[in-house]
Amino acid sequence: MKLVCDRSALLDALALAGGVVVSRTPSPALLCFKFVAADGILTISATDTEVGLSVPVASVSVTDEGEALIPADKLNQIVRASEDSTLSIQVSNKIAVIKGHDSTFKVFGSDPKDFPGVQPFPASRIDFETTAGTLARLIHRTLFATAVDNSRYAINGVLMERKGKRLRMVATDGRRLAMAKGECSRAVEKDCQCIVPTKALNVLGKLLSDPDEAVAVAIDESMIIFRVGDGADAAVLSSRLVEGSFPPFEDVIPKEQDKRVTFDAGELTSAVRRAALLTNEESKGVRLAFDGKQLLLSSRAPELGEAEITVALEKYEGEAIEIGFNPQFITDVLKVIDSEQVIIELKAPNKPGVIKVGNDFTYVVMPVSLG
């Protein structure tokens, strides 16, 4: 294999594929990128056997076609450290030679046949299509609420549910829940739902840079495959699905909230962040007191002090209420909603609060006891 490629384009592709490569494994092939140069196109693949990714590299001149398996960490370091605009890569007998203007690196690789492979996209079976912008928004608005290292594996992923052309994604860690909705441009008649691992969605989110790009999705009993783009320029991400049943989240979303207020998202973010400054691990709740005319946010922590922040309310519906929340759970959601205004709905101090943006986003958060 012999080729010359634009260094920045190569670096971008390596960064994407590097999100899949594992840091430790008894299999040397899983620590490598697989290069395939064919028909004038270079494709870089990586897999951890659960998640697999193939990405095309732009601006490549292929002299000799072929395959190679090159250690990911060293190749990444070499390409990042280079100051050349282009790099040449030649591979023979499992030895990759990377050359720049004034540098030559020889890297010992592995046999391409040892690479497990990345499942190709089944063009004959597409469950639905949407845009990269829609899918990126749904991932951004839900992924943050997934559980980390939880023994309940089903909530270590995000529920993806399609009914007709309506697409919905839901994530929860047991203390909060985020639900985002979008539309499909094309879908088959049979509805589908699955739980997608967080790692796969983290990698997918980085592929969705062009909001107008088409994304096709194929799902079977154990696997989901995404194709981002069309033709030879398409990237393909495959992932095993999370086993188990997602919690009955519809039961968690409150239906009869009788207190409602609309906020400027930026103003609320600032107030919660400032109130959170005087909290600690022992007292990490912020009290929100609504009296109809203003919101008083207060916090206190032993040996630290107290804070009070006031926010004027233009329109408040319902009776006065005091309720406590973990401020991190509020600021987390305000980071991802991308909206100037948010609606907060409440019922009682011991009942969940709801944050909404239009009809497309709902966030449920459990209150905390402030003593």
N, C-alpha and C positions, 0 to 999 in steps of 0.2 A: 504494500500500500504506500502511495506517495501522493502528497497534496500540499498546497499552500493555502493558508486561510488568514482572514482578517483577525487580528488578535482580539479586538474588542468583541467581535461577534462570537468568537470561540469562548471568550471569558463569560459572556452572557449564558451560553449554552451549558458550560461547565457548572455555573452557579445554580442553574435550574436542576440539572441532573444530580448535582452534589447534595441536594436536599433529600435524596432517596438513599444514598450510600450509607451503610452502617459504619460505625466507628470500630466495632469489634465483631469478629466472626471467625470461626475456624476455617471458613472457605475463602481462600485468597481471591477467587473470582468475584465475590461480592464486594471486595474492596476496590474494584476496578470499574472504569468506564469501558464500554464496548464501542469501538469505532467501526462503522460500516460505510465504506466509500463505494458507491455504485450509481451508475447513470448520471455521473456528474454531481451527485449530491452526497454530503456527509451527514450521517445520522449518529448521534451519541445516545447510548442507552445506559441505564443503571437500574438495579433492582435490589431489594432486600428479601425477596421471595414473597413478600406480602404486597408491596407496592412496587410497580414498575413504571418507568418513564422512558420514552424515546422522543428526542427533540432534534429537528433539523438545524443545521448551522448555515447561516447566510454567508455570502461572499467567500466561497471556496472554489479553488481550481484543482480538480482531481486529475493527476497525471496517470497514476496506476491504481486501479480499483483493488479492494481487498478488505480484510477484517483485522482487527487488533484488539487486545485486551490490555489496557494501560492503567497502572495504579492511580487511583483518583487523587489521593492527597498530594503526591509528588507532581503530577501533571498540573493540578491547580496552583501549586506554589510556583512552578516554573512560569506558567502563563501570566500569573499575577505579577511576578517580579520583573518580567520582560518589559523593556521600554520600546520595543519594535512595533511598527504598525502591522507587519505581517510576520507569520511564522511558518516554517516548512516542517512537515512531519513525515518521516519515512519509517516504515516498520518492516523488519525482516527477521525471521527466526525468533519471534517474540521479543525483539529488542527495538524499542522506539527511539529514534534519533530526532530530537527537536532542535531546530536551528534558527537563530536570529541573526542580526547583522554582525554581531561580534561574539556570539555564544553558540556552544554546542553541548547538548545534554543527551546522554544515553541512559535510558530507563528500561529496566528489565521488567517485562510484562508476563502474561500468562497465555495459555492456549485459548483462543476464542471459543473453542468447542466446550470449554468448561463453564461458559456463561449460561445461566439458566434460561435466559431469554425474557422478552417482554411480550405479553399477549397482544397480538395485533387487533385493530378495531374491526369488528364484524360488520362490514358495510351493508350486508344483507339484513341485519337486524338492528334497527334503530328504534329505541323506545320513545325518545323525544329529542327535539332540538330547541335551543334557546340562544340568546346572545351572551357573549362573554360578560358584558356589562351587567346583565340581569343576574347571572350566576355569581359574579364577583360580589355584588351587593348582598345577596342572600348569605353567602359564606361569611362576609365581613360582619354581618349583623347577628350571626348565630355562633360562630366558632368559639368566641371568647367565653361563652357560657357553658362549655363542655366540662365534664369532670376530669381531673388529672389524677392518675394512679388510683383509680377507684376500683374496688373489687366487683362492682356492678358494671361489667364490661359494656353493656348496652348503652350506658350514658357516657362512655368514653368516645362516643362518636356522635354524629349529627343525623337525625332522621330526615331522609329525603322522601317526600311524598308527592306523587303527581296524580291528579284527578282531572281527566280531560286535558285541557290546556292550562290548568291552574297548577302551579308548582309551589310547594311549601317546604320550608326547612325548619326544624325545631331542635334546640339543644337545651340541656339542663344539667346541673350538678347536684340537684336535690334541694338547693336553697334558693335558686333562681331559675327562670326559664325564659328563653328568647325564641320568638316565632316570627319568621319573615316570609312574605309571600311575593310571588312573581308570576310571569306568564311564559308559556312556551310558544314558539312560532309554529311548531309542528309536533304532533304526538299520535301514537297509535291508539286504537280504541281501548285496549286493556290497560286499566290503571295499574300503578306500581308503587311500591314503597320499599325502602331499605335503610340500613344504618351504615353510614360511610365513616371510616376511621378518621380521626383528626389529622393524622400525618398526611393522608392522601389529600385532604382538603387544604392543608397548608401548602402543599406543593402545587395543587391545582390553582390556588389563588394567585400564585406567582406567574402562572402561564397566561392569565386572563388580562393582559396588558392593553389590548385593543378592545374597547367596549363594543364595537360593532361586529367583531369577529363571530362567526358561527361556532357553536359548540353542540356536538352530537353526543348522545348518551345511550349506551346499551347496558342492560342489566339482566343477569340471570340469577339463579338461586344463591350463588356464592361469590359472584364477581360483578364489579361495575367498571366500565371502560368509558373514558372521555376522549373525544377527538376535538382538538382545538384548532380551527382553521380548516382549509380544504386542500386536497391534492398533495403534492410532494412537500409542501410547506407546513403540513399539519403536524402537531405534536400529539402524542398518544400517551395517556396516563391510565394504567389499570390498577385496581386494588381489590383485595379480598374484602368482603363485607363483614361487619361486626355481627357475631351470632347473638341470639337472644331476642327478647321482646323489649321494645321501648316502653317506658312507663306510660300509663294512660293520661297523657298530658292535658287532654280536653277537660278532665275533671279538676285540674289545678287552676285553670283560668277563671277568675271570679266573674260572675255574671251580673251581680246586683250591687255595684258600687254606687253610693249615693252622694259622694263628695268628689268634686271635679274641679281642676284648675289648669289653666294653660300658662306655660312659662316660655320665656325666651331661653333657648337651650344654652347659649353662652353665659347668660346671667346666672342661671341655675348651677352650671358647672363651676363657675367661679365661687359661688357661695358655698357649695358643698366642699370644694377643695380647701377653702380657708377654714371652714369649721372642722375639717378633718385634721388640721395641723396640731390640735391639742387632743389627740386621741392616742391610745397605745394598744398593745395586745390585750391588756386586761379590760380596757374600756374603749372599744373601738366603734361604739355606736354614736351616731349623731341624732339628736332629737329634732324633729320637725314639728313646730307648733303653728297651726293654721287658725287664725281668728276671724277670717273673712276679709280683712283689709290688708294684712301682711303675713308673711311667713317669717317666723323666728327660728333660725337654726342655732342650736347650742350644743356644746360638747364640754366635757371635763375629764381630766385624768389626774389621779393622785400624783403629787410631786411635780406635776407639769403646769397645771393651771386650768383656766376656763376660756371659752370663746363664745361670742354671740354675734350672729350675722343676721341682718334683716333684709328682706326682699319684699317690695311693694307688690300687692296683688291687684291686677286690674279687674279680674272677674273670678270670683270664687263661688261655687255652688255647693250648698250643704252647710251643716252645722260645724262648729269648731272641733278640732281634733288635734291630739298630740300623738306622734308615732315615732319610733326609732328605727333607723336603718344602718347597716354597715355602709359607710360612705364609699368604700371601694366598689361596691356593687352598683352604686348610682353613677359614679364617675366612669366606670367601665362601659356602661350602656350609652352614656352621653358622648363618648368618644366615637361610637360607631354609627350613630343614627343619621348623620349628614343632613340634618334638618334645622331650620331656624327656630322652630317651635315644637314643644312637646306637651303632651297632656298627661297629667297625673290623676289617677282615680283611686280613691280610698274608701274603706268601709268602717273599720274599727282598728284600735291600736294593736290588737292581736290577730288581725287578718292581713293577708298579702296586699301589697300595693301594686298598681299596674301603671306602667308608662307606655304611652302609645304615640305612634306617628302615623296619622291617617288611618287607612284600613289595611296597610301593608306590613305594619310592625307592631308587635305586642311583647312587652317584657313584664314578667311577674316576679316580684321579689318578696321574700319573707321578711317580716319585721324582726327586730331584735329587742330584747328586754333591756331597759335602761335602769332598772332597779328603783 
